[in-house]
Amino acid sequence: MSRACFFLMTCVLTVLMAAGAMAETRVLTFDSNNWGTSPFGTYNTTKSFQSDNGNPGACVLFRGIGGVGGSFANAGFTGDFAAAGFDRISFDIKKKHWFLRPNNQMPRAFMFVQKQGCWPWKKEIQNFDPMASGYKNYFVNFDPNWTDSQAQAEGWSLRTDYGTADTASFSDTMHNVMRTGFWIQEMAPAECHVYVDNWKLGPAGLQFAPMRQPIKMQPAPGVKPSTKQRYPIKKK
């Protein structure tokens, strides 16, 4: 490895370590700190904590009719997301059972962030696969300092289709989070049961491609590779 490559890798690792020191990750595993976990939405949702069926260990089971939703205002999972360095919300979910509509229309799922007394900001979960067997992980990313127009350009919007509430900007919401959560809609009008585990707040982090084997360079056609040593060996 050349000195330049080694120096570059050292710089990258230093930056990553510094970023990791500034931002932490918080995870609800539902074997403790369960106060603040609640049903969400208009689906007659109920919740029950499970000692198993998680990913792994404990989890929470949400039951609804025609859809299902949950919210999390647990200790350590509210407040100023910008100050905490949070820019990703993720969770694991597994269906216990549910029913699609007669036309097999796929349900839609959303994650949201809400300030006290205000409409929540929501974003649809991409590639949601309600028929998957086993747990699947889903996430949404954000910058807590985005303007409303920046957030909307990234797929975030206000949910204003129920009750009455005030309107808070995206940045104001992210600096004063009362709760986060999810919901699934457009199910058949029947019971819907899902297991949820590992509700997580944290930094999205930098993604690196896996290291590959060095590529062996081939000489251009008609050019013979040199057999001379670049630096002659001095004889003693």
N, C-alpha and C positions, 0 to 999 in steps of 0.2 A: 504494500500500500504506500502510495506517495505521501510526502509530508503535507501537500496541499489537501489531499483527501482526508487525511487524519485530522488536520486542523478544522476542516469543514464539519466533519462528524462531531468533533469535540464542541464546536460552537452550537450545533443543533441540539445536542444532548444537554448543554448548559441552559439553553432557552427552554427546553421542555421541562427540565427540573425546576427552573424558576417559575414557569407557568403552573406546574403541579403544586408548588409550595403556596402559590397565591390562591388557587381555587381548589375546593374540596368536593367530594362526592358524598351525597347523603342518600341512603337507601332504606325504604320501608320493607322489612321482611315479614311483618305481621306476626312475629312471635313476641314482640314487645312494642311499646310506643304506639298502641292502637287507638288511643283516644284522639278523635278528630277524623277518623275514617267514617264516612257517611254515604248513604245512597244519594243519587243525583238524578234529576229529571222528572218526567211525568209518566213513568212506566210502572208505578207502584213497586218500585225497587225495594228490596230488603237485602240485608247483609248478614253474614255469619262468618266468624273466624274459624278456620280449619287448622288442626294441628299437623295435617299432612296434605297431600295433593299439591304442594307447592313446587317451586323450581329452584332449590329443593325445599323440603321442610314445610313450614307453615305457609298459609296464604289466606285470602279472603274470598268468600263465595258471594257473588251478587246474583240476585234473582229478580227478573222483571217480566212484564207482559208487553209484547210487541216491541221491546227494546230494553236496554239496561244502562245504568250509569252509576258512577261512583265519584266521590270527591275526597280530598285529603287536605286537612288543615292541622295536621299533626305537628307536635313540637319540633322545631328545626326545619319545617317545610313551608314556612310563610315568611313574610318580611321583604327585605330588599334583595332581589335577585342579582342586581348589578353589583352591589357591594360584596355579595357572596361569590361572585364569579360564575354564576349559573347561566348557561346558554343552551341547555338541552334538557328535555324531560323525556323519560323513557319508562317502559313497563313491559312485563311479560303477561300474556293472557292465553288462556286455553278454554275452549268451550266444553261445558259438561253436556248440555244439549240445548238445541234451539231448532226452530223451523223457519225455512225460507218462505217467502210469499208464493202463491200458486204459480206465478210466472217465473219463479226462480230468480227474481231480481236480487242482486247482491246487496246486503246491508251496507251502510256507510258508518264510519267511526270517526270521532273527533276527540281532540284533547283541548283543554281550555285552561286559562289563567284568569283569576277574578280578584278585583279589589272590593273591599267592603262597600255594600250599597250600590254597586255599579254593575253594568252589563259585563259579562265575561268576554274576553277575546278568545277566539277559537281557531283551530286549524284542522283541516281534514287529514286523517292518517292515510298516507299513500300506500297502495298495494295491500290494503287490508284484505286478509283471506280468512273469512269466518269458518270455512270448512276444513281448515288445516287440522290435522291431528297432532296433539302435543302442543307444548308451549311455543309461542312465537313472540319475538321482541319487536316493539314498535317505538318510534321516537319522533319528536319534532324539535327543530333547532330554532334559535332566535337570537337576536341581539337586544338586550334589555334597554338599550338606549336608542332604538329605532324610532323614527317619527312614524306617525300613522300611515303616511303614504309608503314609506319603506316597508313597514310590516305588511300592508295590503299587497304590495308587489311580491312578497314572499308567501302569499296565500293565507295570511291571517285576516280575520274580520270579526266584527262585533256580533254577538248573538242577542237579538232583541225581540224574540218571538214569544216571550212569556212574561207575565207580570209587568211591573213597573220598576224602573231603576234609573240612576244617573248614568251619564256617559263619561268615562275616563279615557284619557289618551293611552296609547299602547305603552309608552315609557312610564307614565304615571302608574299604570297598573303593575308593571314589572318592578317598580320601586316600592310598591305597597301591596304585596300579594296576600290576600286573605286565604285563598285556597287554590288548588289545582285539581284537575280531574279529567274524566273521559266520559263519553257516552256512545252507545251504538243505537242506530235508528233504522227504520224501514224493515223491521222483521215482521213475520206473520203474527197476527193477534193471538199469540199463545205464549206459554212460559218460555223464558230465555234464561239459562243459567251459565255463568262464566266464572272461572277461577282467575284471580289476579294476584301477581306477586312482583316483588322487586320494583316498587314505584321509586324512581330514581331522579334526583336532581344533580346536575354536575356540569362540568365543562365538556363541550363536544370533543375537544382535542384535535390534534393533527393526525391525519391518516397517512400511513406510509405503505407503499407497495412492498411485497415481500422481496427480500434480496434474491437475486438470481445468480446463476453461474456466470463467470466472466465470458464474454463473447470472444471467440477466436477470430481475429481479423484475417481475411483472405486477401492476398495481393491482387491488384488489378490484372486483368487478362494481358498476357504478354510481358509482364514485369516479373523478373526473378527476385525473390526475396534475398536481401543482402545477408551474407554469411560473415561479414566483418564485425568484429567487436567494436561497440561504440567507444568504449574506454579501454585502451590496451592495458594488459596486465604487465606491471613492471616486474622484471626478474630481479631477484635478490642476488 
